[in-house]
């Protein structure tokens, strides 16, 4: 299980609240353009909270650039 930082927890909670809000809006008969932006933004927030904040990918890119030059 991944341990989240405080910032990641906040973004995850905001995303979950947004998705729940979008589902409630869909059930209550909101138009597509009223609930979809909320749903899309919220699922993006959830995805962002799981993105690694390590710099390992940057190190790999830098080493490839050094090899090419």
mmCIF file of the C-alpha atoms, coordinates in Angstrom:
data_MODEL
# 
_entry.id   MODEL 
# 
loop_
_atom_site.group_PDB 
_atom_site.id 
_atom_site.type_symbol 
_atom_site.label_atom_id 
_atom_site.label_alt_id 
_atom_site.label_comp_id 
_atom_site.label_asym_id 
_atom_site.label_entity_id 
_atom_site.label_seq_id 
_atom_site.pdbx_PDB_ins_code 
_atom_site.Cartn_x 
_atom_site.Cartn_y 
_atom_site.Cartn_z 
_atom_site.occupancy 
_atom_site.B_iso_or_equiv 
_atom_site.pdbx_formal_charge 
_atom_site.auth_seq_id 
_atom_site.auth_comp_id 
_atom_site.auth_asym_id 
_atom_site.auth_atom_id 
_atom_site.pdbx_PDB_model_num 
ATOM 1  C CA . UNK A 1 1  ? 0.000   0.000  0.000   1.00 0.00 ? 1  UNK A CA 1 
ATOM 2  C CA . UNK A 1 2  ? 1.323   3.396  -0.975  1.00 0.00 ? 2  UNK A CA 1 
ATOM 3  C CA . UNK A 1 3  ? 1.787   6.015  1.721   1.00 0.00 ? 3  UNK A CA 1 
ATOM 4  C CA . UNK A 1 4  ? 0.400   9.376  0.709   1.00 0.00 ? 4  UNK A CA 1 
ATOM 5  C CA . UNK A 1 5  ? 1.721   12.757 1.695   1.00 0.00 ? 5  UNK A CA 1 
ATOM 6  C CA . UNK A 1 6  ? -0.687  15.296 3.172   1.00 0.00 ? 6  UNK A CA 1 
ATOM 7  C CA . UNK A 1 7  ? -0.983  17.096 -0.175  1.00 0.00 ? 7  UNK A CA 1 
ATOM 8  C CA . UNK A 1 8  ? -1.815  13.853 -1.978  1.00 0.00 ? 8  UNK A CA 1 
ATOM 9  C CA . UNK A 1 9  ? -4.471  13.015 0.615   1.00 0.00 ? 9  UNK A CA 1 
ATOM 10 C CA . UNK A 1 10 ? -6.107  16.421 0.160   1.00 0.00 ? 10 UNK A CA 1 
ATOM 11 C CA . UNK A 1 11 ? -6.164  16.086 -3.645  1.00 0.00 ? 11 UNK A CA 1 
ATOM 12 C CA . UNK A 1 12 ? -7.557  12.542 -3.352  1.00 0.00 ? 12 UNK A CA 1 
ATOM 13 C CA . UNK A 1 13 ? -10.342 13.655 -1.003  1.00 0.00 ? 13 UNK A CA 1 
ATOM 14 C CA . UNK A 1 14 ? -11.255 16.582 -3.273  1.00 0.00 ? 14 UNK A CA 1 
ATOM 15 C CA . UNK A 1 15 ? -11.410 14.170 -6.219  1.00 0.00 ? 15 UNK A CA 1 
ATOM 16 C CA . UNK A 1 16 ? -13.619 11.679 -4.390  1.00 0.00 ? 16 UNK A CA 1 
ATOM 17 C CA . UNK A 1 17 ? -15.996 14.420 -3.225  1.00 0.00 ? 17 UNK A CA 1 
ATOM 18 C CA . UNK A 1 18 ? -16.207 15.724 -6.800  1.00 0.00 ? 18 UNK A CA 1 
ATOM 19 C CA . UNK A 1 19 ? -16.974 12.293 -8.261  1.00 0.00 ? 19 UNK A CA 1 
ATOM 20 C CA . UNK A 1 20 ? -19.691 11.728 -5.668  1.00 0.00 ? 20 UNK A CA 1 
ATOM 21 C CA . UNK A 1 21 ? -21.124 15.166 -6.473  1.00 0.00 ? 21 UNK A CA 1 
ATOM 22 C CA . UNK A 1 22 ? -21.134 14.360 -10.194 1.00 0.00 ? 22 UNK A CA 1 
ATOM 23 C CA . UNK A 1 23 ? -22.907 11.027 -9.618  1.00 0.00 ? 23 UNK A CA 1 
ATOM 24 C CA . UNK A 1 24 ? -25.520 12.666 -7.430  1.00 0.00 ? 24 UNK A CA 1 
ATOM 25 C CA . UNK A 1 25 ? -26.012 15.317 -10.111 1.00 0.00 ? 25 UNK A CA 1 
ATOM 26 C CA . UNK A 1 26 ? -26.411 12.641 -12.782 1.00 0.00 ? 26 UNK A CA 1 
ATOM 27 C CA . UNK A 1 27 ? -29.016 10.834 -10.691 1.00 0.00 ? 27 UNK A CA 1 
ATOM 28 C CA . UNK A 1 28 ? -30.856 14.102 -9.994  1.00 0.00 ? 28 UNK A CA 1 
ATOM 29 C CA . UNK A 1 29 ? -31.153 14.818 -13.713 1.00 0.00 ? 29 UNK A CA 1 
ATOM 30 C CA . UNK A 1 30 ? -28.385 17.313 -14.402 1.00 0.00 ? 30 UNK A CA 1 
ATOM 31 C CA . UNK A 1 31 ? -27.674 17.927 -18.059 1.00 0.00 ? 31 UNK A CA 1 
ATOM 32 C CA . UNK A 1 32 ? -24.588 16.310 -19.551 1.00 0.00 ? 32 UNK A CA 1 
ATOM 33 C CA . UNK A 1 33 ? -22.600 19.558 -19.658 1.00 0.00 ? 33 UNK A CA 1 
ATOM 34 C CA . UNK A 1 34 ? -23.418 20.238 -16.010 1.00 0.00 ? 34 UNK A CA 1 
ATOM 35 C CA . UNK A 1 35 ? -22.124 17.016 -14.465 1.00 0.00 ? 35 UNK A CA 1 
ATOM 36 C CA . UNK A 1 36 ? -19.433 15.897 -16.922 1.00 0.00 ? 36 UNK A CA 1 
ATOM 37 C CA . UNK A 1 37 ? -16.887 18.713 -16.281 1.00 0.00 ? 37 UNK A CA 1 
ATOM 38 C CA . UNK A 1 38 ? -17.170 18.045 -12.542 1.00 0.00 ? 38 UNK A CA 1 
ATOM 39 C CA . UNK A 1 39 ? -16.739 14.308 -13.098 1.00 0.00 ? 39 UNK A CA 1 
ATOM 40 C CA . UNK A 1 40 ? -13.809 14.741 -15.489 1.00 0.00 ? 40 UNK A CA 1 
ATOM 41 C CA . UNK A 1 41 ? -11.964 17.199 -13.249 1.00 0.00 ? 41 UNK A CA 1 
ATOM 42 C CA . UNK A 1 42 ? -12.535 15.012 -10.193 1.00 0.00 ? 42 UNK A CA 1 
ATOM 43 C CA . UNK A 1 43 ? -11.251 11.838 -11.823 1.00 0.00 ? 43 UNK A CA 1 
ATOM 44 C CA . UNK A 1 44 ? -8.198  13.817 -12.935 1.00 0.00 ? 44 UNK A CA 1 
ATOM 45 C CA . UNK A 1 45 ? -7.611  14.891 -9.338  1.00 0.00 ? 45 UNK A CA 1 
ATOM 46 C CA . UNK A 1 46 ? -7.795  11.273 -8.207  1.00 0.00 ? 46 UNK A CA 1 
ATOM 47 C CA . UNK A 1 47 ? -5.307  10.270 -10.905 1.00 0.00 ? 47 UNK A CA 1 
ATOM 48 C CA . UNK A 1 48 ? -2.938  13.104 -9.921  1.00 0.00 ? 48 UNK A CA 1 
ATOM 49 C CA . UNK A 1 49 ? -2.839  11.907 -6.318  1.00 0.00 ? 49 UNK A CA 1 
ATOM 50 C CA . UNK A 1 50 ? -1.406  8.554  -7.455  1.00 0.00 ? 50 UNK A CA 1 
ATOM 51 C CA . UNK A 1 51 ? 1.340   10.030 -9.640  1.00 0.00 ? 51 UNK A CA 1 
ATOM 52 C CA . UNK A 1 52 ? 4.770   9.380  -8.220  1.00 0.00 ? 52 UNK A CA 1 
ATOM 53 C CA . UNK A 1 53 ? 6.630   12.400 -6.978  1.00 0.00 ? 53 UNK A CA 1 
ATOM 54 C CA . UNK A 1 54 ? 10.027  10.723 -7.216  1.00 0.00 ? 54 UNK A CA 1 
ATOM 55 C CA . UNK A 1 55 ? 12.591  12.089 -9.620  1.00 0.00 ? 55 UNK A CA 1 
ATOM 56 C CA . UNK A 1 56 ? 13.670  8.671  -10.924 1.00 0.00 ? 56 UNK A CA 1 
ATOM 57 C CA . UNK A 1 57 ? 12.118  9.230  -14.342 1.00 0.00 ? 57 UNK A CA 1 
ATOM 58 C CA . UNK A 1 58 ? 13.943  12.537 -14.708 1.00 0.00 ? 58 UNK A CA 1 
ATOM 59 C CA . UNK A 1 59 ? 17.278  10.855 -13.959 1.00 0.00 ? 59 UNK A CA 1 
ATOM 60 C CA . UNK A 1 60 ? 16.641  8.296  -16.686 1.00 0.00 ? 60 UNK A CA 1 
ATOM 61 C CA . UNK A 1 61 ? 15.886  11.014 -19.223 1.00 0.00 ? 61 UNK A CA 1 
ATOM 62 C CA . UNK A 1 62 ? 18.981  12.988 -18.275 1.00 0.00 ? 62 UNK A CA 1 
ATOM 63 C CA . UNK A 1 63 ? 21.230  9.957  -18.675 1.00 0.00 ? 63 UNK A CA 1 
ATOM 64 C CA . UNK A 1 64 ? 19.823  9.272  -22.159 1.00 0.00 ? 64 UNK A CA 1 
ATOM 65 C CA . UNK A 1 65 ? 20.452  12.878 -23.171 1.00 0.00 ? 65 UNK A CA 1 
ATOM 66 C CA . UNK A 1 66 ? 24.043  12.604 -21.954 1.00 0.00 ? 66 UNK A CA 1 
ATOM 67 C CA . UNK A 1 67 ? 24.566  9.432  -24.012 1.00 0.00 ? 67 UNK A CA 1 
ATOM 68 C CA . UNK A 1 68 ? 23.175  11.017 -27.179 1.00 0.00 ? 68 UNK A CA 1 
ATOM 69 C CA . UNK A 1 69 ? 25.480  14.036 -27.071 1.00 0.00 ? 69 UNK A CA 1 
# 
